[in-house]
């Protein structure tokens, strides 16, 4: 007689509750921990950005009737900026400033120092790194004063070294002086980043390149750069954004003479505080923010393409 077996009982599906975080704090406690940081971000980042966008569509001024009761002017400030010759001049000078002092100056000098110091004696390496870092950590006002004294027409150090008198470098060559100043001041970050990146290059590959007779440029191109390409992109993005938003040129030339060194941050300051046009300067600030975002998006796209 065949025996029949009862089917196994069907277990009801488990109903999972809401997902818990790893620490098991729950949403309420987790929000409580991050609330102070969110409040600070909102107060010092989000609110100023939103307020700048709002002011940018008004005729708000530093003084006068518009300071008390500004009115909405729509996109007039942005239209004015796109047709403003001084704003175009500031954009061009900012591009030269970023290209000369950041993309070329700090990148090349920072990598050259990192590449040279990797085989230097520890004492020499620490001394050089300390001197380069000192230029980076000094306050902007102190650094600006040193460079004003260096470029001074009457008693400047540069004229004394060259044996010339009466050359007003900050007046005759303002952008060249600013590029040299920012390259000297900002190279430390590039040097530290590239020093760390070069440690990821396998020594065996460098030794193989040396044994097959590769030149220095061939070693850099075929062995070193493929390993540090991501670091180069990261460094270029950061120093480009920092330089484009740098206000320290104002400490040396105040945008002069005759707007010949007036980068966008300096132009915004002059329009806002000297011209009193806070609405117009806010619109320009928002355009600068958009430009920064576009550069960052381009960088992310390059990283994805590399991956």
Secondary structure, DSSP 8 states (H G I E B T S, - for coil): ---------------------TT--HHHHHHHHHHHHHHHHIIIIIHHHHHHHHHTTB---SSSHHHHS--B-TTHHHHHHHT-HHHHHHHHHHHHHIIIIIIIIIHHHHHHHHHHHTTS-HHHHHHHHHHHHHHHHS-HHHHHHHHHHHS-TTT-HHHHHHT--S--HHHHSHHHHHHHHHHHHHHHHHHHHHHHHHTTS-HHHHHHHHHTT--HHHHIIIIIHHHHHHHHHHHHHHHHHHHHT--THHHHHTT-STTTT--HHHHHHIIIIIS--HHHHHHHHHHHHHHHHHHHHHHHHHHHHH-
